[in-house]
């Protein structure tokens, strides 16, 4: 009787002690100045590896997104701009794919490497605002933010901004604190890197400028050399790109005006509401899970004790209010400014434009002085992240099967473009005994041909005014090309056929059909009109 009654208690004690030991180890590693950086880097690497594995399984029935293929295509040549956007996202892809193979898994690894780099930089930002305990809690909250996991599967110019924008905020906080010429130089270079990724970063640059003007300590900052050194450095560093802009008649701005200008106010309002609700929904996930982790980390779970452990209005040395105010102002401006700007100028605001703008939200929350973070909370938030990651990893194969089953008649990423690329490459090489150099097709067709074909032909979009500069119609005629029209899209089929009739008069026409199968489930069947134009003699 006595033995049986004491054993469960002993087991419970052992288990409780084990959890507390793990919690103590996490807290000590995360908060120790000697181990904190390497602990965060280790967490970021584990996050990158696990979520690369998840995405490989989750997207196994799909081709890579056209944005990813486009980034790869840009990276084949290191230009000063690529028609639609500045060059940094293409340069990053170019370097990456000179190290890693051109496969689906390496694109997901690139995306996860991008967000994991941002995790580490965001931790460095947090150290200038809060104590190490709050900083690590913030990192794990970010890892739970969908942009930093399954929503971040698509490497493009939007996701690439998570490399320079955290660096820009870090450089600003450093400059605001030090107010030295050197810190101004770093801020200027960070601004240049951001602008070389996508012009959309002017939202963050503008928010930082307004934060410097609004902050109570603005006079000390503005009287220092920092703002003027930063602006001068950024302008000088941007000169090569500015020269390129002038040479191409500022075509990226033509692209933005043509693609994103709206004539319908009702549609504009609808898109702005969608943008706001989409990003609020994504941010709700790490916010709610962070609160759950705080509550789980506050034991015993009596309501009065929990409130006392996580909320107190007393002094809080764990928050540097001067820098926290900078973070709050910057995040508020980039949250409110873009939707208001879209309404004011009747602009189509895409939900993906919010990808790089909200990485400061977890820090803004953990920097609330009245919030308290028990040591156990670090274990709780890490456990929440680990359980969510493992559940997703286990469920990923079945989700992939369900996805292709529900996309049998649509979905461009399921349309077997990779199979088409390989068939076209084989057809070209058998007929002309040379490398396939140019594909002429709409971007969502041509860019995957570039990615999946062993010859990696340059993509040319018929009639596009903002060409990437990777090839030209003259080069296509000289080297020969394959034109591709998608017969399932009547909106684009007629202009595609008209362009081919004018520019591929000596082409050999073919019709090809592709269908992807995954775990016994067929994807969409697509009929392609193909035009083989031989090289000039």
C-alpha positions as a Python dict, from the first residue, in 0.01 Angstrom:
ca = {
    (1, 'X'): (0, 0, 0),
    (2, 'X'): (265, 252, 102),
    (3, 'X'): (496, 167, -189),
    (4, 'X'): (216, 194, -444),
    (5, 'X'): (104, 528, -308),
    (6, 'X'): (448, 687, -309),
    (7, 'X'): (570, 576, -655),
    (8, 'X'): (344, 801, -860),
    (9, 'X'): (446, 1096, -646),
    (10, 'X'): (815, 1019, -698),
    (11, 'X'): (762, 989, -1071),
    (12, 'X'): (582, 1319, -1080),
    (13, 'X'): (865, 1480, -884),
    (14, 'X'): (1128, 1340, -1119),
    (15, 'X'): (936, 1455, -1424),
    (16, 'X'): (879, 1800, -1279),
    (17, 'X'): (1246, 1832, -1195),
    (18, 'X'): (1343, 1725, -1547),
    (19, 'X'): (1125, 1995, -1705),
    (20, 'X'): (1262, 2251, -1464),
    (21, 'X'): (1618, 2147, -1549),
    (22, 'X'): (1548, 2189, -1920),
    (23, 'X'): (1384, 2523, -1852),
    (24, 'X'): (1681, 2632, -1641),
    (25, 'X'): (1925, 2524, -1913),
    (26, 'X'): (1736, 2716, -2185),
    (27, 'X'): (1715, 3025, -1964),
    (28, 'X'): (2082, 3012, -1869),
    (29, 'X'): (2199, 2965, -2229),
    (30, 'X'): (1970, 3233, -2367),
    (31, 'X'): (2056, 3495, -2104),
    (32, 'X'): (2429, 3433, -2061),
    (33, 'X'): (2630, 3695, -2256),
    (34, 'X'): (2892, 3428, -2335),
    (35, 'X'): (2650, 3175, -2483),
    (36, 'X'): (2349, 3383, -2591),
    (37, 'X'): (2460, 3458, -2947),
    (38, 'X'): (2554, 3098, -3028),
    (39, 'X'): (2235, 2970, -2866),
    (40, 'X'): (2025, 3198, -3086),
    (41, 'X'): (2226, 3104, -3397),
    (42, 'X'): (2178, 2737, -3309),
    (43, 'X'): (1804, 2788, -3268),
    (44, 'X'): (1787, 2971, -3601),
    (45, 'X'): (1978, 2689, -3776),
    (46, 'X'): (1751, 2422, -3629),
    (47, 'X'): (1449, 2628, -3735),
    (48, 'X'): (1588, 2658, -4089),
    (49, 'X'): (1662, 2286, -4121),
    (50, 'X'): (1329, 2166, -3978),
    (51, 'X'): (1121, 2405, -4184),
    (52, 'X'): (1316, 2324, -4500),
    (53, 'X'): (1226, 1960, -4438),
    (54, 'X'): (862, 2058, -4382),
    (55, 'X'): (843, 2266, -4699),
    (56, 'X'): (1004, 1993, -4909),
    (57, 'X'): (730, 1753, -4794),
    (58, 'X'): (452, 2014, -4801),
    (59, 'X'): (532, 2130, -5156),
    (60, 'X'): (633, 1791, -5296),
    (61, 'X'): (343, 1791, -5544),
    (62, 'X'): (426, 2138, -5678),
    (63, 'X'): (676, 2320, -5891),
    (64, 'X'): (852, 2616, -5731),
    (65, 'X'): (664, 2945, -5745),
    (66, 'X'): (737, 3165, -6048),
    (67, 'X'): (884, 3434, -5818),
    (68, 'X'): (1145, 3185, -5700),
    (69, 'X'): (1227, 3082, -6056),
    (70, 'X'): (1249, 3450, -6149),
    (71, 'X'): (1497, 3518, -5868),
    (72, 'X'): (1707, 3226, -5991),
    (73, 'X'): (1694, 3362, -6348),
    (74, 'X'): (1806, 3706, -6233),
    (75, 'X'): (2095, 3553, -6044),
    (76, 'X'): (2239, 3407, -6365),
    (77, 'X'): (2387, 3750, -6439),
    (78, 'X'): (2482, 4013, -6183),
    (79, 'X'): (2320, 4324, -6330),
    (80, 'X'): (2254, 4661, -6164),
    (81, 'X'): (1880, 4606, -6197),
    (82, 'X'): (1633, 4360, -6344),
    (83, 'X'): (1359, 4569, -6504),
    (84, 'X'): (1098, 4541, -6231),
    (85, 'X'): (1318, 4561, -5923),
    (86, 'X'): (1664, 4655, -5793),
    (87, 'X'): (1920, 4373, -5801),
    (88, 'X'): (1995, 4251, -5447),
    (89, 'X'): (1737, 3970, -5435),
    (90, 'X'): (1876, 3838, -5764),
    (91, 'X'): (2234, 3870, -5645),
    (92, 'X'): (2155, 3670, -5331),
    (93, 'X'): (1993, 3397, -5541),
    (94, 'X'): (2288, 3403, -5780),
    (95, 'X'): (2538, 3342, -5501),
    (96, 'X'): (2316, 3078, -5338),
    (97, 'X'): (2273, 2869, -5652),
    (98, 'X'): (2644, 2878, -5725),
    (99, 'X'): (2683, 2689, -5398),
    (100, 'X'): (2367, 2475, -5388),
    (101, 'X'): (2207, 2266, -5664),
    (102, 'X'): (1918, 2402, -5871),
    (103, 'X'): (1647, 2191, -5708),
    (104, 'X'): (1320, 2249, -5526),
    (105, 'X'): (1464, 2178, -5184),
    (106, 'X'): (1742, 2433, -5222),
    (107, 'X'): (1486, 2709, -5295),
    (108, 'X'): (1309, 2630, -4968),
    (109, 'X'): (1645, 2620, -4792),
    (110, 'X'): (1720, 2967, -4934),
    (111, 'X'): (1388, 3101, -4804),
    (112, 'X'): (1447, 2953, -4459),
    (113, 'X'): (1807, 3075, -4453),
    (114, 'X'): (1671, 3425, -4522),
    (115, 'X'): (1419, 3424, -4237),
    (116, 'X'): (1664, 3255, -4000),
    (117, 'X'): (1923, 3524, -4071),
    (118, 'X'): (1651, 3775, -3983),
    (119, 'X'): (1588, 3592, -3654),
    (120, 'X'): (1948, 3647, -3546),
    (121, 'X'): (1953, 4014, -3651),
    (122, 'X'): (1621, 4072, -3474),
    (123, 'X'): (1777, 3929, -3158),
    (124, 'X'): (2061, 4180, -3192),
    (125, 'X'): (1798, 4454, -3232),
    (126, 'X'): (1617, 4331, -2922),
    (127, 'X'): (1933, 4349, -2710),
    (128, 'X'): (1932, 4727, -2763),
    (129, 'X'): (1575, 4746, -2634),
    (130, 'X'): (1510, 4473, -2375),
    (131, 'X'): (1696, 4228, -2154),
    (132, 'X'): (1819, 3891, -2282),
    (133, 'X'): (1525, 3696, -2145),
    (134, 'X'): (1276, 3906, -2336),
    (135, 'X'): (1501, 3906, -2643),
    (136, 'X'): (1501, 3527, -2669),
    (137, 'X'): (1126, 3509, -2607),
    (138, 'X'): (1085, 3753, -2895),
    (139, 'X'): (1300, 3537, -3127),
    (140, 'X'): (1082, 3231, -3069),
    (141, 'X'): (768, 3440, -3116),
    (142, 'X'): (907, 3546, -3455),
    (143, 'X'): (976, 3183, -3541),
    (144, 'X'): (604, 3119, -3483),
    (145, 'X'): (502, 3408, -3709),
    (146, 'X'): (385, 3242, -4036),
    (147, 'X'): (609, 3469, -4245),
    (148, 'X'): (904, 3297, -4077),
    (149, 'X'): (782, 2944, -4148),
    (150, 'X'): (524, 2809, -4396),
    (151, 'X'): (421, 3148, -4536),
    (152, 'X'): (788, 3226, -4602),
    (153, 'X'): (835, 2938, -4848),
    (154, 'X'): (862, 3169, -5149),
    (155, 'X'): (1196, 3345, -5189),
    (156, 'X'): (1143, 3669, -5381),
    (157, 'X'): (1209, 4042, -5346),
    (158, 'X'): (949, 4067, -5067),
    (159, 'X'): (1108, 3795, -4854),
    (160, 'X'): (1459, 3912, -4941),
    (161, 'X'): (1382, 4241, -4762),
    (162, 'X'): (1411, 4045, -4436),
    (163, 'X'): (1787, 4055, -4492),
    (164, 'X'): (1846, 4436, -4514),
    (165, 'X'): (1547, 4576, -4322),
    (166, 'X'): (1641, 4426, -3982),
    (167, 'X'): (1998, 4543, -4051),
    (168, 'X'): (1862, 4890, -4124),
    (169, 'X'): (1669, 4904, -3795),
    (170, 'X'): (1973, 4771, -3606),
    (171, 'X'): (2194, 5037, -3768),
    (172, 'X'): (1941, 5309, -3677),
    (173, 'X'): (1917, 5204, -3312),
    (174, 'X'): (2297, 5189, -3296),
    (175, 'X'): (2328, 5534, -3456),
    (176, 'X'): (2059, 5681, -3230),
    (177, 'X'): (2258, 5560, -2930),
    (178, 'X'): (2613, 5639, -3041),
    (179, 'X'): (2557, 5944, -3268),
    (180, 'X'): (2900, 5903, -3431),
    (181, 'X'): (3026, 5934, -3788),
    (182, 'X'): (3098, 5562, -3802),
    (183, 'X'): (2742, 5475, -3696),
    (184, 'X'): (2615, 5715, -3964),
    (185, 'X'): (2820, 5533, -4227),
    (186, 'X'): (2671, 5199, -4122),
    (187, 'X'): (2322, 5347, -4133),
    (188, 'X'): (2384, 5482, -4485),
    (189, 'X'): (2514, 5148, -4612),
    (190, 'X'): (2216, 4969, -4454),
    (191, 'X'): (1980, 5210, -4629),
    (192, 'X'): (2154, 5145, -4960),
    (193, 'X'): (2123, 4766, -4916),
    (194, 'X'): (1754, 4804, -4841),
    (195, 'X'): (1688, 5020, -5147),
    (196, 'X'): (1883, 4775, -5363),
    (197, 'X'): (1635, 4503, -5266),
    (198, 'X'): (1303, 4669, -5346),
    (199, 'X'): (1189, 5030, -5360),
    (200, 'X'): (906, 4935, -5123),
    (201, 'X'): (1159, 4974, -4840),
    (202, 'X'): (1103, 5349, -4855),
    (203, 'X'): (816, 5272, -4617),
    (204, 'X'): (1067, 5158, -4351),
    (205, 'X'): (1319, 5429, -4434),
    (206, 'X'): (1044, 5689, -4405),
    (207, 'X'): (926, 5540, -4075),
    (208, 'X'): (1279, 5559, -3936),
    (209, 'X'): (1308, 5920, -4049),
    (210, 'X'): (977, 6008, -3884),
    (211, 'X'): (1077, 5824, -3567),
    (212, 'X'): (1393, 6036, -3549),
    (213, 'X'): (1178, 6351, -3585),
    (214, 'X'): (909, 6245, -3338),
    (215, 'X'): (1129, 6097, -3063),
    (216, 'X'): (1169, 6320, -2753),
    (217, 'X'): (1549, 6298, -2790),
    (218, 'X'): (1539, 6406, -3154),
    (219, 'X'): (1748, 6721, -3098),
    (220, 'X'): (2055, 6526, -2981),
    (221, 'X'): (2026, 6290, -3277),
    (222, 'X'): (1959, 6555, -3542),
    (223, 'X'): (2243, 6776, -3417),
    (224, 'X'): (2485, 6486, -3451),
    (225, 'X'): (2659, 6405, -3783),
    (226, 'X'): (2462, 6078, -3815),
    (227, 'X'): (2164, 6185, -4034),
    (228, 'X'): (2376, 6377, -4281),
    (229, 'X'): (2652, 6116, -4302),
    (230, 'X'): (2389, 5845, -4351),
    (231, 'X'): (2208, 6032, -4628),
    (232, 'X'): (2533, 6117, -4808),
    (233, 'X'): (2665, 5762, -4780),
    (234, 'X'): (2341, 5614, -4909),
    (235, 'X'): (2330, 5847, -5210),
    (236, 'X'): (2694, 5789, -5304),
    (237, 'X'): (2658, 5412, -5269),
    (238, 'X'): (2345, 5421, -5487),
    (239, 'X'): (2516, 5605, -5777),
    (240, 'X'): (2576, 5293, -5996),
    (241, 'X'): (2214, 5188, -5959),
    (242, 'X'): (2089, 5543, -6019),
    (243, 'X'): (2292, 5554, -6342),
    (244, 'X'): (2130, 5224, -6446),
    (245, 'X'): (1786, 5368, -6366),
    (246, 'X'): (1852, 5663, -6593),
    (247, 'X'): (1981, 5436, -6871),
    (248, 'X'): (1662, 5227, -6868),
    (249, 'X'): (1437, 5536, -6849),
    (250, 'X'): (1328, 5451, -6492),
    (251, 'X'): (1144, 5143, -6616),
    (252, 'X'): (1079, 4999, -6263),
    (253, 'X'): (855, 5298, -6194),
    (254, 'X'): (679, 5245, -6526),
    (255, 'X'): (620, 4885, -6419),
    (256, 'X'): (480, 4989, -6081),
    (257, 'X'): (253, 5251, -6236),
    (258, 'X'): (119, 5016, -6504),
    (259, 'X'): (66, 4713, -6281),
    (260, 'X'): (-49, 4858, -5950),
    (261, 'X'): (-251, 5166, -6040),
    (262, 'X'): (-627, 5111, -5996),
    (263, 'X'): (-925, 5288, -6154),
    (264, 'X'): (-1186, 5138, -5919),
    (265, 'X'): (-1216, 5297, -5575),
    (266, 'X'): (-1437, 5010, -5453),
    (267, 'X'): (-1174, 4753, -5553),
    (268, 'X'): (-906, 4969, -5390),
    (269, 'X'): (-1094, 4975, -5058),
    (270, 'X'): (-1157, 4601, -5078),
    (271, 'X'): (-787, 4529, -5134),
    (272, 'X'): (-679, 4755, -4848),
    (273, 'X'): (-921, 4582, -4611),
    (274, 'X'): (-790, 4245, -4731),
    (275, 'X'): (-431, 4357, -4672),
    (276, 'X'): (-509, 4474, -4318),
    (277, 'X'): (-710, 4165, -4221),
    (278, 'X'): (-455, 3927, -4374),
    (279, 'X'): (-165, 4074, -4178),
    (280, 'X'): (-365, 4102, -3856),
    (281, 'X'): (-453, 3735, -3890),
    (282, 'X'): (-90, 3635, -3938),
    (283, 'X'): (24, 3848, -3642),
    (284, 'X'): (-247, 3703, -3419),
    (285, 'X'): (-76, 3362, -3428),
    (286, 'X'): (255, 3453, -3255),
    (287, 'X'): (72, 3700, -3029),
    (288, 'X'): (-176, 3441, -2899),
    (289, 'X'): (86, 3167, -2874),
    (290, 'X'): (320, 3405, -2691),
    (291, 'X'): (46, 3484, -2441),
    (292, 'X'): (-25, 3112, -2396),
    (293, 'X'): (347, 3052, -2332),
    (294, 'X'): (351, 3331, -2074),
    (295, 'X'): (53, 3178, -1894),
    (296, 'X'): (206, 2829, -1908),
    (297, 'X'): (528, 2971, -1771),
    (298, 'X'): (351, 3117, -1471),
    (299, 'X'): (298, 2834, -1223),
    (300, 'X'): (97, 2769, -1012),
    (301, 'X'): (-192, 2856, -1241),
    (302, 'X'): (-414, 3040, -997),
    (303, 'X'): (-559, 3347, -1171),
    (304, 'X'): (-436, 3594, -912),
    (305, 'X'): (-84, 3445, -912),
    (306, 'X'): (-65, 3437, -1293),
    (307, 'X'): (-160, 3801, -1322),
    (308, 'X'): (93, 3899, -1057),
    (309, 'X'): (368, 3703, -1235),
    (310, 'X'): (316, 3843, -1586),
    (311, 'X'): (186, 4196, -1518),
    (312, 'X'): (320, 4459, -1282),
    (313, 'X'): (333, 4839, -1301),
    (314, 'X'): (647, 4867, -1095),
    (315, 'X'): (991, 4974, -1228),
    (316, 'X'): (1127, 4754, -1503),
    (317, 'X'): (1504, 4761, -1571),
    (318, 'X'): (1452, 4499, -1843),
    (319, 'X'): (1323, 4759, -2091),
    (320, 'X'): (1518, 5056, -2230),
    (321, 'X'): (1232, 5298, -2285),
    (322, 'X'): (1430, 5532, -2511),
    (323, 'X'): (1492, 5260, -2770),
    (324, 'X'): (1155, 5092, -2710),
    (325, 'X'): (990, 5419, -2812),
    (326, 'X'): (1182, 5409, -3142),
    (327, 'X'): (1054, 5056, -3208),
    (328, 'X'): (694, 5146, -3123),
    (329, 'X'): (700, 5451, -3348),
    (330, 'X'): (861, 5270, -3644),
    (331, 'X'): (623, 4974, -3623),
    (332, 'X'): (316, 5195, -3586),
    (333, 'X'): (411, 5399, -3893),
    (334, 'X'): (479, 5101, -4121),
    (335, 'X'): (157, 4938, -4001),
    (336, 'X'): (-65, 5240, -4065),
    (337, 'X'): (116, 5426, -4345),
    (338, 'X'): (99, 5179, -4640),
    (339, 'X'): (-278, 5112, -4627),
    (340, 'X'): (-350, 5483, -4589),
    (341, 'X'): (-114, 5555, -4878),
    (342, 'X'): (-286, 5291, -5092),
    (343, 'X'): (-622, 5454, -5022),
    (344, 'X'): (-490, 5802, -5092),
    (345, 'X'): (-330, 5711, -5426),
    (346, 'X'): (-573, 5434, -5532),
    (347, 'X'): (-298, 5173, -5545),
    (348, 'X'): (-330, 4796, -5556),
    (349, 'X'): (-170, 4688, -5227),
    (350, 'X'): (-76, 4320, -5227),
    (351, 'X'): (-95, 4115, -4908),
    (352, 'X'): (263, 3999, -4971),
    (353, 'X'): (383, 4358, -4931),
    (354, 'X'): (333, 4311, -4559),
    (355, 'X'): (592, 4030, -4549),
    (356, 'X'): (889, 4252, -4448),
    (357, 'X'): (700, 4516, -4248),
    (358, 'X'): (596, 4347, -3924),
    (359, 'X'): (907, 4179, -3786),
    (360, 'X'): (919, 4438, -3505),
    (361, 'X'): (574, 4350, -3368),
    (362, 'X'): (693, 4076, -3127),
    (363, 'X'): (965, 4310, -2997),
    (364, 'X'): (712, 4592, -2961),
    (365, 'X'): (500, 4358, -2747),
    (366, 'X'): (773, 4215, -2525),
    (367, 'X'): (901, 4570, -2468),
    (368, 'X'): (579, 4664, -2283),
    (369, 'X'): (727, 4753, -1942),
    (370, 'X'): (436, 4615, -1738),
    (371, 'X'): (477, 4267, -1886),
    (372, 'X'): (690, 4028, -1680),
    (373, 'X'): (860, 3719, -1819),
    (374, 'X'): (918, 3434, -1571),
    (375, 'X'): (1218, 3218, -1649),
    (376, 'X'): (984, 2925, -1721),
    (377, 'X'): (827, 3126, -2004),
    (378, 'X'): (1136, 3067, -2222),
    (379, 'X'): (1084, 2693, -2194),
    (380, 'X'): (711, 2729, -2260),
    (381, 'X'): (749, 2936, -2579),
    (382, 'X'): (1023, 2701, -2706),
    (383, 'X'): (802, 2399, -2632),
    (384, 'X'): (511, 2561, -2819),
    (385, 'X'): (739, 2622, -3120),
    (386, 'X'): (876, 2267, -3109),
    (387, 'X'): (534, 2100, -3084),
    (388, 'X'): (392, 2317, -3365),
    (389, 'X'): (694, 2239, -3585),
    (390, 'X'): (684, 1863, -3521),
    (391, 'X'): (309, 1839, -3579),
    (392, 'X'): (348, 2024, -3910),
    (393, 'X'): (640, 1800, -4012),
    (394, 'X'): (434, 1486, -3948),
    (395, 'X'): (125, 1624, -4122),
    (396, 'X'): (306, 1770, -4426),
    (397, 'X'): (288, 1460, -4657),
    (398, 'X'): (-86, 1417, -4609),
    (399, 'X'): (-143, 1791, -4660),
    (400, 'X'): (48, 1772, -4989),
    (401, 'X'): (-170, 1483, -5107),
    (402, 'X'): (-489, 1667, -5014),
    (403, 'X'): (-367, 1981, -5191),
    (404, 'X'): (-309, 1814, -5527),
    (405, 'X'): (-638, 1627, -5496),
    (406, 'X'): (-818, 1961, -5455),
    (407, 'X'): (-626, 2129, -5742),
    (408, 'X'): (-694, 1882, -6023),
    (409, 'X'): (-827, 2151, -6256),
    (410, 'X'): (-627, 2459, -6156),
    (411, 'X'): (-325, 2602, -5983),
    (412, 'X'): (-25, 2708, -6189),
    (413, 'X'): (228, 2547, -5952),
    (414, 'X'): (58, 2209, -6014),
    (415, 'X'): (67, 2242, -6395),
    (416, 'X'): (380, 2029, -6446),
    (417, 'X'): (598, 2307, -6586),
    (418, 'X'): (906, 2116, -6472),
    (419, 'X'): (811, 1822, -6695),
    (420, 'X'): (751, 2060, -6986),
    (421, 'X'): (1094, 2218, -6936),
    (422, 'X'): (1267, 1881, -6952),
    (423, 'X'): (1069, 1772, -7260),
    (424, 'X'): (1141, 2098, -7442),
    (425, 'X'): (1512, 2074, -7360),
    (426, 'X'): (1529, 1721, -7500),
    (427, 'X'): (1333, 1827, -7811),
    (428, 'X'): (1562, 2125, -7877),
    (429, 'X'): (1885, 1933, -7826),
    (430, 'X'): (1773, 1643, -8046),
    (431, 'X'): (1674, 1880, -8325),
    (432, 'X'): (1947, 2144, -8316),
    (433, 'X'): (2231, 1970, -8123),
    (434, 'X'): (2296, 2288, -7924),
    (435, 'X'): (2206, 2451, -7595),
    (436, 'X'): (1855, 2590, -7565),
    (437, 'X'): (1929, 2960, -7504),
    (438, 'X'): (1598, 3153, -7497),
    (439, 'X'): (1237, 3078, -7402),
    (440, 'X'): (962, 3321, -7505),
    (441, 'X'): (656, 3298, -7284),
    (442, 'X'): (460, 3471, -7011),
    (443, 'X'): (659, 3503, -6686),
    (444, 'X'): (476, 3226, -6500),
    (445, 'X'): (571, 2988, -6783),
    (446, 'X'): (909, 3119, -6897),
    (447, 'X'): (1073, 3154, -6556),
    (448, 'X'): (1005, 2790, -6458),
    (449, 'X'): (1157, 2686, -6793),
    (450, 'X'): (1471, 2876, -6692),
    (451, 'X'): (1478, 2704, -6354),
    (452, 'X'): (1397, 2346, -6452),
    (453, 'X'): (1564, 2310, -6791),
    (454, 'X'): (1920, 2174, -6768),
    (455, 'X'): (2010, 2446, -7022),
    (456, 'X'): (1857, 2725, -6809),
    (457, 'X'): (1746, 2939, -7106),
    (458, 'X'): (1694, 3312, -7053),
    (459, 'X'): (1329, 3414, -7043),
    (460, 'X'): (1179, 3679, -7271),
    (461, 'X'): (820, 3793, -7214),
    (462, 'X'): (638, 3893, -7537),
    (463, 'X'): (568, 4265, -7547),
    (464, 'X'): (693, 4331, -7193),
    (465, 'X'): (805, 4692, -7146),
    (466, 'X'): (1015, 4619, -6836),
    (467, 'X'): (1246, 4347, -6961),
    (468, 'X'): (1488, 4200, -6708),
    (469, 'X'): (1780, 4270, -6942),
    (470, 'X'): (1889, 3906, -6940),
    (471, 'X'): (1813, 3866, -7310),
    (472, 'X'): (1648, 4052, -7598),
    (473, 'X'): (1440, 3983, -7907),
    (474, 'X'): (1748, 4035, -8125),
    (475, 'X'): (1941, 3776, -7925),
    (476, 'X'): (1646, 3537, -7936),
    (477, 'X'): (1634, 3560, -8316),
    (478, 'X'): (2009, 3508, -8342),
    (479, 'X'): (2027, 3210, -8103),
    (480, 'X'): (1684, 3066, -8179),
    (481, 'X'): (1411, 3022, -7922),
    (482, 'X'): (1118, 2816, -7807),
    (483, 'X'): (788, 3001, -7776),
    (484, 'X'): (522, 2863, -7542),
    (485, 'X'): (152, 2956, -7519),
    (486, 'X'): (-82, 2815, -7253),
    (487, 'X'): (-406, 2704, -7419),
    (488, 'X'): (-594, 2689, -7085),
    (489, 'X'): (-575, 3067, -7040),
    (490, 'X'): (-793, 3236, -7305),
    (491, 'X'): (-705, 3588, -7185),
    (492, 'X'): (-337, 3544, -7275),
    (493, 'X'): (-366, 3283, -7551),
    (494, 'X'): (-473, 3520, -7829),
    (495, 'X'): (-200, 3785, -7774),
    (496, 'X'): (57, 3506, -7734),
    (497, 'X'): (-46, 3351, -8066),
    (498, 'X'): (-46, 3695, -8232),
    (499, 'X'): (309, 3763, -8112),
    (500, 'X'): (427, 3422, -8237),
    (501, 'X'): (261, 3481, -8574),
    (502, 'X'): (457, 3804, -8612),
    (503, 'X'): (793, 3704, -8465),
    (504, 'X'): (813, 3326, -8519),
    (505, 'X'): (709, 3295, -8884),
    (506, 'X'): (963, 3023, -8958),
    (507, 'X'): (880, 2825, -8644),
    (508, 'X'): (796, 2458, -8631),
    (509, 'X'): (468, 2432, -8435),
    (510, 'X'): (416, 2156, -8181),
    (511, 'X'): (148, 2065, -7928),
    (512, 'X'): (250, 1915, -7595),
    (513, 'X'): (46, 1792, -7302),
    (514, 'X'): (168, 1762, -6944),
    (515, 'X'): (6, 1615, -6634),
    (516, 'X'): (164, 1571, -6293),
    (517, 'X'): (87, 1267, -6079),
    (518, 'X'): (155, 1257, -5705),
    (519, 'X'): (74, 961, -5481),
    (520, 'X'): (-172, 838, -5741),
    (521, 'X'): (-350, 1171, -5774),
    (522, 'X'): (-341, 1352, -6111),
    (523, 'X'): (-281, 1725, -6121),
    (524, 'X'): (-411, 1963, -6387),
    (525, 'X'): (-370, 1854, -6748),
    (526, 'X'): (-229, 2135, -6962),
    (527, 'X'): (-204, 2161, -7340),
    (528, 'X'): (79, 2386, -7461),
    (529, 'X'): (129, 2537, -7804),
    (530, 'X'): (502, 2528, -7873),
    (531, 'X'): (696, 2714, -8143),
    (532, 'X'): (1049, 2598, -8231),
    (533, 'X'): (1246, 2880, -8394),
    (534, 'X'): (1588, 2763, -8521),
    (535, 'X'): (1908, 2962, -8467),
    (536, 'X'): (1995, 3215, -8737),
    (537, 'X'): (2235, 3085, -9000),
}
